[in-house]
Amino acid sequence: MTDETPVCSAKGCREAAVWVLAWNNPKLHTPERRKTWLACEEHREHLSTFLGVRGFLKDVVALKDWRPDADSWS
């Protein structure tokens, strides 16, 4: 892993990210806006569940396949 390798967003995790979890909070963001969390294999399900139970999760995509829209990436 290099300094440029994306890492998992789970608290305390430093593993390489392999998933992008695209989400938004409908109370704060327009429907097309996507915030992103990154996840390693171990934390993908946990982070997806966390976002999903709140109604925030919009998509889970392999990092290698992620093509962010310039207006929605953050």
PDB file with SEQRES, HELIX, SHEET and CRYST1 records, atoms N, CA, C and O in Angstrom:
SEQRES   1 A   74  MET THR ASP GLU THR PRO VAL CYS SER ALA LYS GLY CYS          
SEQRES   2 A   74  ARG GLU ALA ALA VAL TRP VAL LEU ALA TRP ASN ASN PRO          
SEQRES   3 A   74  LYS LEU HIS THR PRO GLU ARG ARG LYS THR TRP LEU ALA          
SEQRES   4 A   74  CYS GLU GLU HIS ARG GLU HIS LEU SER THR PHE LEU GLY          
SEQRES   5 A   74  VAL ARG GLY PHE LEU LYS ASP VAL VAL ALA LEU LYS ASP          
SEQRES   6 A   74  TRP ARG PRO ASP ALA ASP SER TRP SER                          
HELIX    1 AA1 ARG A   44  VAL A   53  1                                  10    
HELIX    2 AA2 LEU A   63  ASP A   65  5                                   3    
SHEET    1 AA1 3 LYS A  35  ALA A  39  0                                        
SHEET    2 AA1 3 TRP A  19  TRP A  23 -1                                        
SHEET    3 AA1 3 LEU A  57  ALA A  62 -1                                        
CRYST1    1.000    1.000    1.000  90.00  90.00  90.00 P 1           1          
ATOM      1  N   MET A   1       0.859  -1.173   0.000  1.00  0.00           N  
ATOM      2  CA  MET A   1       0.000   0.000   0.000  1.00  0.00           C  
ATOM      3  C   MET A   1       0.905   1.237   0.000  1.00  0.00           C  
ATOM      4  O   MET A   1       1.891   1.292   0.735  1.00  0.00           O  
ATOM      5  N   THR A   2       0.565   2.214  -0.820  1.00  0.00           N  
ATOM      6  CA  THR A   2       1.331   3.460  -0.885  1.00  0.00           C  
ATOM      7  C   THR A   2       0.535   4.569  -0.218  1.00  0.00           C  
ATOM      8  O   THR A   2      -0.608   4.365   0.191  1.00  0.00           O  
ATOM      9  N   ASP A   3       1.148   5.752  -0.109  1.00  0.00           N  
ATOM     10  CA  ASP A   3       0.445   6.894   0.469  1.00  0.00           C  
ATOM     11  C   ASP A   3      -0.758   7.295  -0.379  1.00  0.00           C  
ATOM     12  O   ASP A   3      -1.674   7.951   0.118  1.00  0.00           O  
ATOM     13  N   GLU A   4      -0.764   6.908  -1.647  1.00  0.00           N  
ATOM     14  CA  GLU A   4      -1.853   7.267  -2.548  1.00  0.00           C  
ATOM     15  C   GLU A   4      -2.938   6.199  -2.627  1.00  0.00           C  
ATOM     16  O   GLU A   4      -3.959   6.408  -3.283  1.00  0.00           O  
ATOM     17  N   THR A   5      -2.735   5.057  -1.970  1.00  0.00           N  
ATOM     18  CA  THR A   5      -3.717   3.989  -1.989  1.00  0.00           C  
ATOM     19  C   THR A   5      -4.929   4.409  -1.157  1.00  0.00           C  
ATOM     20  O   THR A   5      -4.778   4.759   0.014  1.00  0.00           O  
ATOM     21  N   PRO A   6      -6.121   4.381  -1.742  1.00  0.00           N  
ATOM     22  CA  PRO A   6      -7.315   4.722  -0.959  1.00  0.00           C  
ATOM     23  C   PRO A   6      -7.510   3.719   0.176  1.00  0.00           C  
ATOM     24  O   PRO A   6      -7.340   2.514  -0.010  1.00  0.00           O  
ATOM     25  N   VAL A   7      -7.865   4.227   1.340  1.00  0.00           N  
ATOM     26  CA  VAL A   7      -8.054   3.361   2.502  1.00  0.00           C  
ATOM     27  C   VAL A   7      -9.513   3.352   2.940  1.00  0.00           C  
ATOM     28  O   VAL A   7     -10.283   4.264   2.637  1.00  0.00           O  
ATOM     29  N   CYS A   8      -9.858   2.319   3.644  1.00  0.00           N  
ATOM     30  CA  CYS A   8     -11.212   2.107   4.155  1.00  0.00           C  
ATOM     31  C   CYS A   8     -11.629   3.263   5.071  1.00  0.00           C  
ATOM     32  O   CYS A   8     -10.812   3.810   5.811  1.00  0.00           O  
ATOM     33  N   SER A   9     -12.908   3.622   5.006  1.00  0.00           N  
ATOM     34  CA  SER A   9     -13.452   4.702   5.828  1.00  0.00           C  
ATOM     35  C   SER A   9     -13.875   4.254   7.231  1.00  0.00           C  
ATOM     36  O   SER A   9     -14.227   5.091   8.061  1.00  0.00           O  
ATOM     37  N   ALA A  10     -13.845   2.950   7.504  1.00  0.00           N  
ATOM     38  CA  ALA A  10     -14.234   2.466   8.835  1.00  0.00           C  
ATOM     39  C   ALA A  10     -13.253   3.002   9.874  1.00  0.00           C  
ATOM     40  O   ALA A  10     -12.046   3.059   9.638  1.00  0.00           O  
ATOM     41  N   LYS A  11     -13.788   3.388  11.017  1.00  0.00           N  
ATOM     42  CA  LYS A  11     -12.973   3.975  12.073  1.00  0.00           C  
ATOM     43  C   LYS A  11     -11.823   3.052  12.454  1.00  0.00           C  
ATOM     44  O   LYS A  11     -12.034   1.894  12.813  1.00  0.00           O  
ATOM     45  N   GLY A  12     -10.602   3.580  12.371  1.00  0.00           N  
ATOM     46  CA  GLY A  12      -9.415   2.850  12.770  1.00  0.00           C  
ATOM     47  C   GLY A  12      -8.867   1.884  11.734  1.00  0.00           C  
ATOM     48  O   GLY A  12      -7.793   1.319  11.942  1.00  0.00           O  
ATOM     49  N   CYS A  13      -9.560   1.679  10.638  1.00  0.00           N  
ATOM     50  CA  CYS A  13      -9.107   0.735   9.616  1.00  0.00           C  
ATOM     51  C   CYS A  13      -8.129   1.425   8.670  1.00  0.00           C  
ATOM     52  O   CYS A  13      -8.364   2.557   8.244  1.00  0.00           O  
ATOM     53  N   ARG A  14      -7.047   0.751   8.346  1.00  0.00           N  
ATOM     54  CA  ARG A  14      -6.048   1.282   7.418  1.00  0.00           C  
ATOM     55  C   ARG A  14      -5.875   0.355   6.213  1.00  0.00           C  
ATOM     56  O   ARG A  14      -4.904   0.476   5.467  1.00  0.00           O  
ATOM     57  N   GLU A  15      -6.815  -0.566   6.027  1.00  0.00           N  
ATOM     58  CA  GLU A  15      -6.745  -1.491   4.901  1.00  0.00           C  
ATOM     59  C   GLU A  15      -7.073  -0.773   3.589  1.00  0.00           C  
ATOM     60  O   GLU A  15      -7.762   0.247   3.580  1.00  0.00           O  
ATOM     61  N   ALA A  16      -6.572  -1.319   2.495  1.00  0.00           N  
ATOM     62  CA  ALA A  16      -6.850  -0.761   1.178  1.00  0.00           C  
ATOM     63  C   ALA A  16      -8.338  -0.885   0.870  1.00  0.00           C  
ATOM     64  O   ALA A  16      -8.954  -1.921   1.124  1.00  0.00           O  
ATOM     65  N   ALA A  17      -8.899   0.173   0.327  1.00  0.00           N  
ATOM     66  CA  ALA A  17     -10.316   0.166  -0.059  1.00  0.00           C  
ATOM     67  C   ALA A  17     -10.481  -0.576  -1.373  1.00  0.00           C  
ATOM     68  O   ALA A  17      -9.650  -0.469  -2.275  1.00  0.00           O  
ATOM     69  N   VAL A  18     -11.566  -1.330  -1.464  1.00  0.00           N  
ATOM     70  CA  VAL A  18     -11.900  -2.014  -2.712  1.00  0.00           C  
ATOM     71  C   VAL A  18     -13.335  -1.729  -3.147  1.00  0.00           C  
ATOM     72  O   VAL A  18     -13.751  -2.135  -4.232  1.00  0.00           O  
ATOM     73  N   TRP A  19     -14.088  -1.033  -2.300  1.00  0.00           N  
ATOM     74  CA  TRP A  19     -15.487  -0.699  -2.584  1.00  0.00           C  
ATOM     75  C   TRP A  19     -15.738   0.782  -2.378  1.00  0.00           C  
ATOM     76  O   TRP A  19     -15.115   1.413  -1.524  1.00  0.00           O  
ATOM     77  N   VAL A  20     -16.652   1.335  -3.162  1.00  0.00           N  
ATOM     78  CA  VAL A  20     -17.143   2.696  -2.984  1.00  0.00           C  
ATOM     79  C   VAL A  20     -18.607   2.593  -2.598  1.00  0.00           C  
ATOM     80  O   VAL A  20     -19.397   1.961  -3.300  1.00  0.00           O  
ATOM     81  N   LEU A  21     -18.971   3.211  -1.488  1.00  0.00           N  
ATOM     82  CA  LEU A  21     -20.358   3.284  -1.048  1.00  0.00           C  
ATOM     83  C   LEU A  21     -20.832   4.702  -1.312  1.00  0.00           C  
ATOM     84  O   LEU A  21     -20.398   5.643  -0.646  1.00  0.00           O  
ATOM     85  N   ALA A  22     -21.711   4.854  -2.274  1.00  0.00           N  
ATOM     86  CA  ALA A  22     -22.243   6.172  -2.632  1.00  0.00           C  
ATOM     87  C   ALA A  22     -23.520   6.398  -1.839  1.00  0.00           C  
ATOM     88  O   ALA A  22     -24.383   5.522  -1.775  1.00  0.00           O  
ATOM     89  N   TRP A  23     -23.636   7.561  -1.242  1.00  0.00           N  
ATOM     90  CA  TRP A  23     -24.774   7.837  -0.372  1.00  0.00           C  
ATOM     91  C   TRP A  23     -25.104   9.316  -0.388  1.00  0.00           C  
ATOM     92  O   TRP A  23     -24.334  10.145  -0.873  1.00  0.00           O  
ATOM     93  N   ASN A  24     -26.268   9.621   0.156  1.00  0.00           N  
ATOM     94  CA  ASN A  24     -26.602  11.006   0.466  1.00  0.00           C  
ATOM     95  C   ASN A  24     -27.630  11.048   1.574  1.00  0.00           C  
ATOM     96  O   ASN A  24     -28.388  10.100   1.779  1.00  0.00           O  
ATOM     97  N   ASN A  25     -27.644  12.151   2.279  1.00  0.00           N  
ATOM     98  CA  ASN A  25     -28.628  12.394   3.325  1.00  0.00           C  
ATOM     99  C   ASN A  25     -29.689  13.286   2.693  1.00  0.00           C  
ATOM    100  O   ASN A  25     -29.421  14.455   2.416  1.00  0.00           O  
ATOM    101  N   PRO A  26     -30.892  12.757   2.457  1.00  0.00           N  
ATOM    102  CA  PRO A  26     -31.906  13.550   1.759  1.00  0.00           C  
ATOM    103  C   PRO A  26     -32.323  14.828   2.501  1.00  0.00           C  
ATOM    104  O   PRO A  26     -32.909  15.729   1.901  1.00  0.00           O  
ATOM    105  N   LYS A  27     -32.027  14.903   3.781  1.00  0.00           N  
ATOM    106  CA  LYS A  27     -32.343  16.132   4.521  1.00  0.00           C  
ATOM    107  C   LYS A  27     -31.312  17.231   4.263  1.00  0.00           C  
ATOM    108  O   LYS A  27     -31.575  18.408   4.509  1.00  0.00           O  
ATOM    109  N   LEU A  28     -30.136  16.836   3.766  1.00  0.00           N  
ATOM    110  CA  LEU A  28     -29.052  17.801   3.547  1.00  0.00           C  
ATOM    111  C   LEU A  28     -28.636  17.968   2.094  1.00  0.00           C  
ATOM    112  O   LEU A  28     -28.158  19.033   1.705  1.00  0.00           O  
ATOM    113  N   HIS A  29     -28.812  16.928   1.291  1.00  0.00           N  
ATOM    114  CA  HIS A  29     -28.277  16.918  -0.065  1.00  0.00           C  
ATOM    115  C   HIS A  29     -29.382  16.830  -1.114  1.00  0.00           C  
ATOM    116  O   HIS A  29     -30.444  16.258  -0.868  1.00  0.00           O  
ATOM    117  N   THR A  30     -29.118  17.397  -2.272  1.00  0.00           N  
ATOM    118  CA  THR A  30     -30.048  17.241  -3.392  1.00  0.00           C  
ATOM    119  C   THR A  30     -30.031  15.771  -3.818  1.00  0.00           C  
ATOM    120  O   THR A  30     -29.049  15.073  -3.565  1.00  0.00           O  
ATOM    121  N   PRO A  31     -31.099  15.287  -4.461  1.00  0.00           N  
ATOM    122  CA  PRO A  31     -31.179  13.868  -4.819  1.00  0.00           C  
ATOM    123  C   PRO A  31     -30.022  13.352  -5.671  1.00  0.00           C  
ATOM    124  O   PRO A  31     -29.640  12.189  -5.538  1.00  0.00           O  
ATOM    125  N   GLU A  32     -29.461  14.182  -6.535  1.00  0.00           N  
ATOM    126  CA  GLU A  32     -28.377  13.720  -7.407  1.00  0.00           C  
ATOM    127  C   GLU A  32     -27.004  13.746  -6.730  1.00  0.00           C  
ATOM    128  O   GLU A  32     -26.060  13.147  -7.245  1.00  0.00           O  
ATOM    129  N   ARG A  33     -26.875  14.418  -5.603  1.00  0.00           N  
ATOM    130  CA  ARG A  33     -25.596  14.532  -4.893  1.00  0.00           C  
ATOM    131  C   ARG A  33     -25.205  13.185  -4.304  1.00  0.00           C  
ATOM    132  O   ARG A  33     -26.043  12.482  -3.739  1.00  0.00           O  
ATOM    133  N   ARG A  34     -23.939  12.828  -4.436  1.00  0.00           N  
ATOM    134  CA  ARG A  34     -23.427  11.601  -3.851  1.00  0.00           C  
ATOM    135  C   ARG A  34     -22.187  11.883  -3.031  1.00  0.00           C  
ATOM    136  O   ARG A  34     -21.193  12.402  -3.539  1.00  0.00           O  
ATOM    137  N   LYS A  35     -22.256  11.538  -1.770  1.00  0.00           N  
ATOM    138  CA  LYS A  35     -21.094  11.513  -0.904  1.00  0.00           C  
ATOM    139  C   LYS A  35     -20.541  10.098  -1.022  1.00  0.00           C  
ATOM    140  O   LYS A  35     -21.263   9.195  -1.445  1.00  0.00           O  
ATOM    141  N   THR A  36     -19.284   9.883  -0.660  1.00  0.00           N  
ATOM    142  CA  THR A  36     -18.726   8.547  -0.774  1.00  0.00           C  
ATOM    143  C   THR A  36     -17.950   8.153   0.462  1.00  0.00           C  
ATOM    144  O   THR A  36     -17.270   8.965   1.090  1.00  0.00           O  
ATOM    145  N   TRP A  37     -18.074   6.886   0.788  1.00  0.00           N  
ATOM    146  CA  TRP A  37     -17.219   6.234   1.763  1.00  0.00           C  
ATOM    147  C   TRP A  37     -16.520   5.125   1.016  1.00  0.00           C  
ATOM    148  O   TRP A  37     -17.059   4.581   0.052  1.00  0.00           O  
ATOM    149  N   LEU A  38     -15.331   4.788   1.450  1.00  0.00           N  
ATOM    150  CA  LEU A  38     -14.594   3.680   0.885  1.00  0.00           C  
ATOM    151  C   LEU A  38     -14.590   2.536   1.891  1.00  0.00           C  
ATOM    152  O   LEU A  38     -14.607   2.759   3.101  1.00  0.00           O  
ATOM    153  N   ALA A  39     -14.569   1.311   1.379  1.00  0.00           N  
ATOM    154  CA  ALA A  39     -14.609   0.152   2.273  1.00  0.00           C  
ATOM    155  C   ALA A  39     -13.662  -0.941   1.805  1.00  0.00           C  
ATOM    156  O   ALA A  39     -13.496  -1.176   0.608  1.00  0.00           O  
ATOM    157  N   CYS A  40     -13.046  -1.604   2.780  1.00  0.00           N  
ATOM    158  CA  CYS A  40     -12.277  -2.808   2.500  1.00  0.00           C  
ATOM    159  C   CYS A  40     -13.285  -3.970   2.487  1.00  0.00           C  
ATOM    160  O   CYS A  40     -14.464  -3.778   2.785  1.00  0.00           O  
ATOM    161  N   GLU A  41     -12.817  -5.157   2.143  1.00  0.00           N  
ATOM    162  CA  GLU A  41     -13.726  -6.316   2.119  1.00  0.00           C  
ATOM    163  C   GLU A  41     -14.372  -6.538   3.481  1.00  0.00           C  
ATOM    164  O   GLU A  41     -15.570  -6.807   3.563  1.00  0.00           O  
ATOM    165  N   GLU A  42     -13.583  -6.425   4.553  1.00  0.00           N  
ATOM    166  CA  GLU A  42     -14.078  -6.711   5.895  1.00  0.00           C  
ATOM    167  C   GLU A  42     -15.182  -5.750   6.343  1.00  0.00           C  
ATOM    168  O   GLU A  42     -16.108  -6.169   7.036  1.00  0.00           O  
ATOM    169  N   HIS A  43     -15.105  -4.484   5.967  1.00  0.00           N  
ATOM    170  CA  HIS A  43     -16.049  -3.485   6.470  1.00  0.00           C  
ATOM    171  C   HIS A  43     -17.167  -3.110   5.503  1.00  0.00           C  
ATOM    172  O   HIS A  43     -18.028  -2.301   5.850  1.00  0.00           O  
ATOM    173  N   ARG A  44     -17.173  -3.667   4.319  1.00  0.00           N  
ATOM    174  CA  ARG A  44     -18.206  -3.316   3.331  1.00  0.00           C  
ATOM    175  C   ARG A  44     -19.616  -3.531   3.884  1.00  0.00           C  
ATOM    176  O   ARG A  44     -20.455  -2.634   3.799  1.00  0.00           O  
ATOM    177  N   GLU A  45     -19.876  -4.678   4.431  1.00  0.00           N  
ATOM    178  CA  GLU A  45     -21.223  -4.991   4.922  1.00  0.00           C  
ATOM    179  C   GLU A  45     -21.611  -4.077   6.088  1.00  0.00           C  
ATOM    180  O   GLU A  45     -22.729  -3.564   6.125  1.00  0.00           O  
ATOM    181  N   HIS A  46     -20.708  -3.876   7.023  1.00  0.00           N  
ATOM    182  CA  HIS A  46     -20.994  -3.027   8.185  1.00  0.00           C  
ATOM    183  C   HIS A  46     -21.323  -1.588   7.766  1.00  0.00           C  
ATOM    184  O   HIS A  46     -22.314  -1.014   8.217  1.00  0.00           O  
ATOM    185  N   LEU A  47     -20.484  -1.017   6.899  1.00  0.00           N  
ATOM    186  CA  LEU A  47     -20.723   0.360   6.464  1.00  0.00           C  
ATOM    187  C   LEU A  47     -21.991   0.460   5.613  1.00  0.00           C  
ATOM    188  O   LEU A  47     -22.733   1.436   5.721  1.00  0.00           O  
ATOM    189  N   SER A  48     -22.240  -0.539   4.773  1.00  0.00           N  
ATOM    190  CA  SER A  48     -23.463  -0.557   3.956  1.00  0.00           C  
ATOM    191  C   SER A  48     -24.706  -0.616   4.840  1.00  0.00           C  
ATOM    192  O   SER A  48     -25.689   0.083   4.593  1.00  0.00           O  
ATOM    193  N   THR A  49     -24.653  -1.450   5.864  1.00  0.00           N  
ATOM    194  CA  THR A  49     -25.787  -1.564   6.791  1.00  0.00           C  
ATOM    195  C   THR A  49     -26.015  -0.254   7.532  1.00  0.00           C  
ATOM    196  O   THR A  49     -27.152   0.197   7.664  1.00  0.00           O  
ATOM    197  N   PHE A  50     -24.933   0.359   8.018  1.00  0.00           N  
ATOM    198  CA  PHE A  50     -25.027   1.629   8.730  1.00  0.00           C  
ATOM    199  C   PHE A  50     -25.746   2.674   7.877  1.00  0.00           C  
ATOM    200  O   PHE A  50     -26.661   3.348   8.351  1.00  0.00           O  
ATOM    201  N   LEU A  51     -25.330   2.803   6.625  1.00  0.00           N  
ATOM    202  CA  LEU A  51     -25.957   3.777   5.725  1.00  0.00           C  
ATOM    203  C   LEU A  51     -27.357   3.340   5.310  1.00  0.00           C  
ATOM    204  O   LEU A  51     -28.265   4.163   5.192  1.00  0.00           O  
ATOM    205  N   GLY A  52     -27.522   2.051   5.093  1.00  0.00           N  
ATOM    206  CA  GLY A  52     -28.804   1.523   4.623  1.00  0.00           C  
ATOM    207  C   GLY A  52     -29.941   1.704   5.614  1.00  0.00           C  
ATOM    208  O   GLY A  52     -31.046   2.074   5.215  1.00  0.00           O  
ATOM    209  N   VAL A  53     -29.702   1.452   6.892  1.00  0.00           N  
ATOM    210  CA  VAL A  53     -30.782   1.579   7.877  1.00  0.00           C  
ATOM    211  C   VAL A  53     -31.232   3.032   8.034  1.00  0.00           C  
ATOM    212  O   VAL A  53     -32.334   3.293   8.517  1.00  0.00           O  
ATOM    213  N   ARG A  54     -30.398   3.957   7.634  1.00  0.00           N  
ATOM    214  CA  ARG A  54     -30.752   5.380   7.689  1.00  0.00           C  
ATOM    215  C   ARG A  54     -31.376   5.873   6.382  1.00  0.00           C  
ATOM    216  O   ARG A  54     -31.815   7.019   6.281  1.00  0.00           O  
ATOM    217  N   GLY A  55     -31.408   4.981   5.380  1.00  0.00           N  
ATOM    218  CA  GLY A  55     -31.969   5.361   4.084  1.00  0.00           C  
ATOM    219  C   GLY A  55     -31.019   6.204   3.258  1.00  0.00           C  
ATOM    220  O   GLY A  55     -31.453   6.891   2.333  1.00  0.00           O  
ATOM    221  N   PHE A  56     -29.729   6.167   3.573  1.00  0.00           N  
ATOM    222  CA  PHE A  56     -28.747   6.996   2.887  1.00  0.00           C  
ATOM    223  C   PHE A  56     -28.056   6.288   1.724  1.00  0.00           C  
ATOM    224  O   PHE A  56     -27.663   6.940   0.757  1.00  0.00           O  
ATOM    225  N   LEU A  57     -27.899   4.967   1.803  1.00  0.00           N  
ATOM    226  CA  LEU A  57     -27.123   4.223   0.810  1.00  0.00           C  
ATOM    227  C   LEU A  57     -27.806   4.234  -0.549  1.00  0.00           C  
ATOM    228  O   LEU A  57     -28.986   3.900  -0.662  1.00  0.00           O  
ATOM    229  N   LYS A  58     -27.061   4.620  -1.580  1.00  0.00           N  
ATOM    230  CA  LYS A  58     -27.595   4.680  -2.941  1.00  0.00           C  
ATOM    231  C   LYS A  58     -26.980   3.631  -3.848  1.00  0.00           C  
ATOM    232  O   LYS A  58     -27.655   3.113  -4.738  1.00  0.00           O  
ATOM    233  N   ASP A  59     -25.692   3.304  -3.638  1.00  0.00           N  
ATOM    234  CA  ASP A  59     -25.026   2.363  -4.530  1.00  0.00           C  
ATOM    235  C   ASP A  59     -23.745   1.853  -3.886  1.00  0.00           C  
ATOM    236  O   ASP A  59     -23.102   2.560  -3.110  1.00  0.00           O  
ATOM    237  N   VAL A  60     -23.380   0.612  -4.220  1.00  0.00           N  
ATOM    238  CA  VAL A  60     -22.102   0.034  -3.815  1.00  0.00           C  
ATOM    239  C   VAL A  60     -21.436  -0.446  -5.099  1.00  0.00           C  
ATOM    240  O   VAL A  60     -21.995  -1.259  -5.835  1.00  0.00           O  
ATOM    241  N   VAL A  61     -20.234   0.068  -5.359  1.00  0.00           N  
ATOM    242  CA  VAL A  61     -19.532  -0.208  -6.610  1.00  0.00           C  
ATOM    243  C   VAL A  61     -18.086  -0.570  -6.290  1.00  0.00           C  
ATOM    244  O   VAL A  61     -17.476   0.015  -5.396  1.00  0.00           O  
ATOM    245  N   ALA A  62     -17.544  -1.534  -7.023  1.00  0.00           N  
ATOM    246  CA  ALA A  62     -16.124  -1.862  -6.863  1.00  0.00           C  
ATOM    247  C   ALA A  62     -15.302  -0.614  -7.193  1.00  0.00           C  
ATOM    248  O   ALA A  62     -15.582   0.080  -8.170  1.00  0.00           O  
ATOM    249  N   LEU A  63     -14.302  -0.338  -6.386  1.00  0.00           N  
ATOM    250  CA  LEU A  63     -13.469   0.854  -6.582  1.00  0.00           C  
ATOM    251  C   LEU A  63     -12.895   0.900  -8.001  1.00  0.00           C  
ATOM    252  O   LEU A  63     -12.818   1.969  -8.606  1.00  0.00           O  
ATOM    253  N   LYS A  64     -12.499  -0.242  -8.524  1.00  0.00           N  
ATOM    254  CA  LYS A  64     -11.915  -0.281  -9.871  1.00  0.00           C  
ATOM    255  C   LYS A  64     -12.921   0.105 -10.944  1.00  0.00           C  
ATOM    256  O   LYS A  64     -12.525   0.501 -12.040  1.00  0.00           O  
ATOM    257  N   ASP A  65     -14.218   0.000 -10.653  1.00  0.00           N  
ATOM    258  CA  ASP A  65     -15.271   0.328 -11.611  1.00  0.00           C  
ATOM    259  C   ASP A  65     -15.915   1.692 -11.375  1.00  0.00           C  
ATOM    260  O   ASP A  65     -16.743   2.130 -12.174  1.00  0.00           O  
ATOM    261  N   TRP A  66     -15.545   2.363 -10.291  1.00  0.00           N  
ATOM    262  CA  TRP A  66     -16.176   3.632  -9.911  1.00  0.00           C  
ATOM    263  C   TRP A  66     -15.801   4.736 -10.879  1.00  0.00           C  
ATOM    264  O   TRP A  66     -14.624   4.983 -11.138  1.00  0.00           O  
ATOM    265  N   ARG A  67     -16.812   5.391 -11.405  1.00  0.00           N  
ATOM    266  CA  ARG A  67     -16.621   6.533 -12.297  1.00  0.00           C  
ATOM    267  C   ARG A  67     -17.428   7.694 -11.734  1.00  0.00           C  
ATOM    268  O   ARG A  67     -18.598   7.868 -12.074  1.00  0.00           O  
ATOM    269  N   PRO A  68     -16.798   8.488 -10.869  1.00  0.00           N  
ATOM    270  CA  PRO A  68     -17.549   9.576 -10.234  1.00  0.00           C  
ATOM    271  C   PRO A  68     -17.927  10.661 -11.220  1.00  0.00           C  
ATOM    272  O   PRO A  68     -17.168  11.004 -12.126  1.00  0.00           O  
ATOM    273  N   ASP A  69     -19.107  11.182 -11.021  1.00  0.00           N  
ATOM    274  CA  ASP A  69     -19.538  12.361 -11.772  1.00  0.00           C  
ATOM    275  C   ASP A  69     -18.895  13.558 -11.097  1.00  0.00           C  
ATOM    276  O   ASP A  69     -18.911  13.646  -9.869  1.00  0.00           O  
ATOM    277  N   ALA A  70     -18.345  14.457 -11.842  1.00  0.00           N  
ATOM    278  CA  ALA A  70     -17.617  15.602 -11.286  1.00  0.00           C  
ATOM    279  C   ALA A  70     -18.461  16.426 -10.325  1.00  0.00           C  
ATOM    280  O   ALA A  70     -17.923  17.025  -9.394  1.00  0.00           O  
ATOM    281  N   ASP A  71     -19.768  16.468 -10.531  1.00  0.00           N  
ATOM    282  CA  ASP A  71     -20.641  17.271  -9.684  1.00  0.00           C  
ATOM    283  C   ASP A  71     -21.043  16.569  -8.400  1.00  0.00           C  
ATOM    284  O   ASP A  71     -21.571  17.214  -7.494  1.00  0.00           O  
ATOM    285  N   SER A  72     -20.810  15.261  -8.293  1.00  0.00           N  
ATOM    286  CA  SER A  72     -21.331  14.549  -7.137  1.00  0.00           C  
ATOM    287  C   SER A  72     -20.250  13.933  -6.255  1.00  0.00           C  
ATOM    288  O   SER A  72     -20.571  13.452  -5.168  1.00  0.00           O  
ATOM    289  N   TRP A  73     -19.004  13.926  -6.664  1.00  0.00           N  
ATOM    290  CA  TRP A  73     -17.940  13.282  -5.920  1.00  0.00           C  
ATOM    291  C   TRP A  73     -17.507  14.122  -4.733  1.00  0.00           C  
ATOM    292  O   TRP A  73     -17.186  15.300  -4.884  1.00  0.00           O  
ATOM    293  N   SER A  74     -17.498  13.532  -3.574  1.00  0.00           N  
ATOM    294  CA  SER A  74     -16.915  14.160  -2.399  1.00  0.00           C  
ATOM    295  C   SER A  74     -16.850  13.180  -1.259  1.00  0.00           C  
ATOM    296  O   SER A  74     -16.385  13.526  -0.173  1.00  0.00           O  
TER     297      SER A  74                                                      
END                                                                             
